Amino acid sequence: MLDHSTPIDPILHAIADPTRRAMIERLTKQPVSVSELAGGFPMSLQAVMQHLSILEGAAVVRSEKIGRVRTVSLNPAALRQLESWVTAQRTAWERRLDRLGDILGETPEDAKE
């Protein structure tokens, strides 16, 4: 079996879950403590920590502990990496579709030349 893994695979896995995407959206506003973040979700603190662990493992978020408070913030570099990959894919497909449009626009006489 071929290995198609890329550096963005962990990021894609992390954002595949709607709860984790909601956490990311919350963190786009500002860094928050884990307990603040957990307050916005109908799940246990332990479940929130598991989601954060996946996000942190993919480098989508980072956390810092000061005293007894763990603060979580978004890591924009990971999302930029994903954006670059999506842009490259879009560009490749646009080129292919443009070429297909050119081929479909040819008349039978053009194809003989």
Backbone as CSV, one residue per row, in Angstrom:
resi,resn,N_x,N_y,N_z,CA_x,CA_y,CA_z,C_x,C_y,C_z
1,MET,0.844,-1.183,0.000,0.000,0.000,0.000,0.889,1.246,0.000
2,LEU,0.516,2.205,-0.786,1.293,3.435,-0.880,1.078,4.316,0.340
3,ASP,2.120,5.003,0.734,2.023,5.937,1.856,1.786,7.326,1.291
4,HIS,0.560,7.818,1.459,0.211,9.137,0.948,0.198,10.184,2.053
5,SER,0.822,9.891,3.179,0.783,10.836,4.292,1.577,12.091,3.946
6,THR,1.070,13.198,4.429,1.716,14.485,4.225,1.823,15.169,5.578
7,PRO,2.596,16.239,5.649,2.710,16.951,6.925,1.379,17.523,7.424
8,ILE,0.397,17.642,6.542,-0.884,18.207,6.970,-1.860,17.143,7.478
9,ASP,-1.500,15.862,7.371,-2.409,14.805,7.816,-2.868,14.982,9.265
10,PRO,-1.970,15.262,10.207,-2.437,15.461,11.590,-3.373,16.665,11.725
11,ILE,-3.135,17.694,10.929,-4.000,18.878,10.981,-5.384,18.522,10.457
12,LEU,-5.429,17.810,9.327,-6.711,17.402,8.774,-7.471,16.502,9.746
13,HIS,-6.757,15.591,10.388,-7.398,14.732,11.385,-7.952,15.576,12.537
14,ALA,-7.167,16.526,12.984,-7.580,17.349,14.127,-8.814,18.180,13.821
15,ILE,-8.898,18.728,12.611,-10.038,19.592,12.305,-11.223,18.824,11.738
16,ALA,-11.097,17.510,11.607,-12.200,16.706,11.081,-13.379,16.643,12.051
17,ASP,-13.119,16.837,13.315,-14.167,16.744,14.328,-14.846,18.100,14.532
18,PRO,-16.188,18.146,14.516,-16.895,19.429,14.668,-16.620,20.118,16.009
19,THR,-16.423,19.353,17.057,-16.127,19.957,18.360,-14.782,20.666,18.320
20,ARG,-13.796,20.024,17.717,-12.471,20.648,17.635,-12.507,21.883,16.733
21,ARG,-13.286,21.829,15.660,-13.420,23.032,14.820,-14.067,24.165,15.605
22,ALA,-15.048,23.834,16.434,-15.685,24.866,17.270,-14.673,25.444,18.266
23,MET,-13.803,24.603,18.797,-12.760,25.094,19.709,-11.821,26.041,18.981
24,ILE,-11.448,25.683,17.759,-10.576,26.545,16.959,-11.252,27.889,16.716
25,GLU,-12.518,27.851,16.353,-13.256,29.103,16.121,-13.264,29.965,17.373
26,ARG,-13.449,29.336,18.521,-13.443,30.090,19.788,-12.080,30.713,20.034
27,LEU,-11.024,29.980,19.693,-9.662,30.465,19.942,-9.221,31.525,18.935
28,THR,-9.960,31.712,17.845,-9.596,32.774,16.906,-9.830,34.150,17.516
29,LYS,-10.718,34.211,18.507,-11.004,35.499,19.149,-9.891,35.901,20.107
30,GLN,-9.476,34.948,20.943,-8.409,35.220,21.911,-8.039,33.931,22.633
31,PRO,-6.843,33.871,23.217,-6.489,32.717,24.046,-7.411,32.652,25.266
32,VAL,-7.706,31.440,25.705,-8.558,31.263,26.884,-8.007,30.144,27.746
33,SER,-8.447,30.136,28.993,-8.066,29.041,29.873,-8.848,27.798,29.471
34,VAL,-8.327,26.647,29.816,-8.991,25.389,29.489,-10.372,25.351,30.116
35,SER,-10.496,25.819,31.360,-11.805,25.788,32.023,-12.799,26.720,31.331
36,GLU,-12.343,27.878,30.844,-13.220,28.775,30.081,-13.679,28.106,28.797
37,LEU,-12.749,27.495,28.112,-13.067,26.814,26.861,-14.041,25.672,27.116
38,ALA,-13.809,24.912,28.167,-14.667,23.770,28.483,-16.076,24.213,28.830
39,GLY,-16.222,25.397,29.400,-17.532,25.900,29.772,-18.486,26.063,28.605
40,GLY,-17.965,26.173,27.409,-18.798,26.365,26.237,-19.233,25.071,25.559
41,PHE,-18.886,23.930,26.146,-19.198,22.649,25.515,-19.907,21.723,26.497
42,PRO,-20.911,20.996,26.012,-21.655,20.081,26.889,-20.937,18.744,27.064
43,MET,-19.750,18.805,27.657,-18.959,17.594,27.886,-18.079,17.811,29.100
44,SER,-17.508,16.737,29.569,-16.651,16.817,30.757,-15.342,17.536,30.431
45,LEU,-14.693,18.009,31.464,-13.386,18.642,31.305,-12.397,17.649,30.714
46,GLN,-12.499,16.388,31.123,-11.611,15.348,30.592,-11.785,15.195,29.078
47,ALA,-13.018,15.242,28.594,-13.276,15.135,27.151,-12.695,16.347,26.417
48,VAL,-12.842,17.523,26.987,-12.259,18.733,26.387,-10.744,18.585,26.322
49,MET,-10.151,18.077,27.377,-8.695,17.886,27.406,-8.250,16.899,26.322
50,GLN,-9.037,15.873,26.064,-8.690,14.919,25.008,-8.719,15.595,23.640
51,HIS,-9.738,16.414,23.412,-9.803,17.160,22.150,-8.602,18.108,22.023
52,LEU,-8.289,18.804,23.099,-7.149,19.725,23.072,-5.834,18.987,22.837
53,SER,-5.731,17.791,23.356,-4.531,16.987,23.157,-4.324,16.680,21.675
54,ILE,-5.400,16.365,20.980,-5.307,16.096,19.542,-4.936,17.372,18.790
55,LEU,-5.570,18.485,19.151,-5.255,19.759,18.498,-3.806,20.173,18.765
56,GLU,-3.352,19.951,19.985,-1.976,20.314,20.329,-0.984,19.377,19.645
57,GLY,-1.330,18.101,19.541,-0.470,17.140,18.852,-0.287,17.481,17.381
58,ALA,-1.302,18.098,16.786,-1.225,18.525,15.386,-0.648,19.935,15.262
59,ALA,-0.272,20.535,16.368,0.298,21.887,16.423,-0.694,22.957,15.980
60,VAL,-1.993,22.657,16.053,-3.015,23.646,15.714,-3.184,24.633,16.865
61,VAL,-3.018,24.149,18.082,-3.058,25.008,19.262,-1.817,24.755,20.098
62,ARG,-1.550,25.670,20.988,-0.469,25.494,21.965,-1.013,25.913,23.319
63,SER,-0.434,25.354,24.345,-0.897,25.699,25.684,0.289,26.091,26.550
64,GLU,-0.037,26.878,27.541,0.985,27.361,28.468,0.379,27.329,29.861
65,LYS,1.137,26.789,30.795,0.648,26.721,32.165,1.374,27.755,33.011
66,ILE,0.573,28.628,33.614,1.114,29.638,34.518,0.399,29.432,35.851
67,GLY,1.150,29.000,36.823,0.529,28.673,38.111,-0.396,27.483,37.943
68,ARG,-1.654,27.676,38.303,-2.630,26.593,38.193,-3.502,26.721,36.946
69,VAL,-3.242,27.724,36.142,-4.094,27.981,34.973,-3.364,27.600,33.687
70,ARG,-4.006,26.758,32.885,-3.485,26.394,31.567,-4.257,27.194,30.528
71,THR,-3.514,28.009,29.760,-4.114,28.847,28.731,-3.819,28.243,27.361
72,VAL,-4.834,28.226,26.528,-4.720,27.644,25.189,-4.843,28.765,24.167
73,SER,-3.982,28.723,23.142,-4.047,29.712,22.067,-3.896,29.011,20.723
74,LEU,-4.351,29.675,19.706,-4.293,29.147,18.349,-2.880,29.316,17.796
75,ASN,-2.432,28.354,17.005,-1.151,28.448,16.327,-1.425,28.703,14.840
76,PRO,-1.399,29.956,14.404,-1.753,30.280,13.020,-0.845,29.620,11.980
77,ALA,0.380,29.283,12.336,1.306,28.675,11.367,0.769,27.352,10.846
78,ALA,0.142,26.573,11.690,-0.413,25.285,11.252,-1.543,25.503,10.255
79,LEU,-2.380,26.485,10.511,-3.483,26.756,9.599,-2.978,27.351,8.286
80,ARG,-1.892,28.106,8.334,-1.292,28.625,7.095,-0.732,27.484,6.250
81,GLN,-0.171,26.483,6.921,0.349,25.310,6.215,-0.790,24.593,5.485
82,LEU,-1.916,24.455,6.149,-3.091,23.838,5.533,-3.604,24.701,4.382
83,GLU,-3.638,25.999,4.584,-4.092,26.916,3.536,-3.207,26.815,2.295
84,SER,-1.912,26.703,2.482,-0.984,26.574,1.348,-1.262,25.308,0.562
85,TRP,-1.520,24.207,1.266,-1.811,22.942,0.600,-3.111,23.047,-0.204
86,VAL,-4.146,23.630,0.408,-5.435,23.775,-0.276,-5.280,24.669,-1.511
87,THR,-4.525,25.735,-1.385,-4.298,26.641,-2.512,-3.586,25.919,-3.653
88,ALA,-2.587,25.117,-3.327,-1.865,24.364,-4.363,-2.798,23.378,-5.063
89,GLN,-3.655,22.728,-4.300,-4.606,21.786,-4.904,-5.594,22.515,-5.805
90,ARG,-6.092,23.644,-5.342,-7.039,24.418,-6.137,-6.399,24.875,-7.441
91,THR,-5.171,25.355,-7.369,-4.465,25.821,-8.559,-4.286,24.689,-9.570
92,ALA,-3.904,23.517,-9.081,-3.715,22.369,-9.974,-5.026,22.000,-10.658
93,TRP,-6.098,21.967,-9.909,-7.394,21.615,-10.498,-7.893,22.694,-11.462
94,GLU,-7.641,23.944,-11.163,-8.047,25.007,-12.090,-7.314,24.866,-13.421
95,ARG,-6.024,24.532,-13.369,-5.262,24.318,-14.604,-5.838,23.152,-15.408
96,ARG,-6.141,22.068,-14.708,-6.713,20.899,-15.391,-8.052,21.238,-16.031
97,LEU,-8.879,21.954,-15.306,-10.194,22.316,-15.849,-10.080,23.297,-17.007
98,ASP,-9.117,24.208,-16.911,-8.885,25.128,-18.028,-8.465,24.357,-19.272
99,ARG,-7.584,23.394,-19.087,-7.112,22.575,-20.218,-8.276,21.765,-20.791
100,LEU,-9.111,21.196,-19.931,-10.278,20.451,-20.392,-11.220,21.361,-21.177
101,GLY,-11.403,22.580,-20.688,-12.228,23.545,-21.404,-11.674,23.850,-22.779
102,ASP,-10.339,23.965,-22.862,-9.705,24.202,-24.164,-9.948,23.025,-25.109
103,ILE,-9.810,21.818,-24.583,-10.009,20.618,-25.406,-11.467,20.522,-25.860
104,LEU,-12.392,20.768,-24.963,-13.805,20.672,-25.303,-14.235,21.790,-26.251
105,GLY,-13.508,22.880,-26.245,-13.838,23.997,-27.116,-13.294,23.845,-28.531
106,GLU,-12.420,22.847,-28.725,-11.857,22.620,-30.059,-12.929,22.031,-30.981
107,THR,-12.880,22.435,-32.224,-13.767,21.818,-33.218,-13.069,20.579,-33.762
108,PRO,-13.787,19.656,-34.405,-13.153,18.464,-34.965,-12.018,18.802,-35.927
109,GLU,-12.152,19.896,-36.653,-11.104,20.303,-37.582,-9.831,20.711,-36.831
110,ASP,-9.991,21.371,-35.667,-8.843,21.790,-34.859,-8.086,20.565,-34.344
111,ALA,-8.815,19.517,-33.997,-8.200,18.324,-33.430,-7.347,17.577,-34.463
112,LYS,-7.678,17.696,-35.754,-6.943,17.002,-36.818,-5.576,17.633,-37.062
113,GLU,-5.425,18.890,-36.735,-4.177,19.607,-37.020,-3.058,19.218,-36.133
